[in-house]
Amino acid sequence: MSNCTSSCKTQDHTSYGECIRSNMPMISGGATPSRTGASLSAIKKDEKELSSYYSAIAQGVEPISTKQKDIDAALKFSNETGVAFDGNKI
């Protein structure tokens, strides 16, 4: 009896689990930028924007979106007027 799935190309794995892991790397390795189609620079940009957004929220400012231009505009408004910007009231 084979330890491999019927779709295994090599049919030489020592266990069923080894066969599954070798044929489905997403199970053990998770998604990587090359598998999702997103570039590493795009992911880093998104993470930076989200970090800025959460920082603004912690300061009491509510930007209208998580885009850096909206975050910067909300912080600028808040600093110039002395009143926390609330994008929910627009």
Secondary structure, 3 states (H helix, E strand, C coil): CCCCCCCCCCCCCCCHHHHHHHHCHHHHHCCCHHHHCCCHHHHHHHHHHHHHHHHHHHCCCECCCCCHHHHHHHHHHHHHHCCCCEHHHC
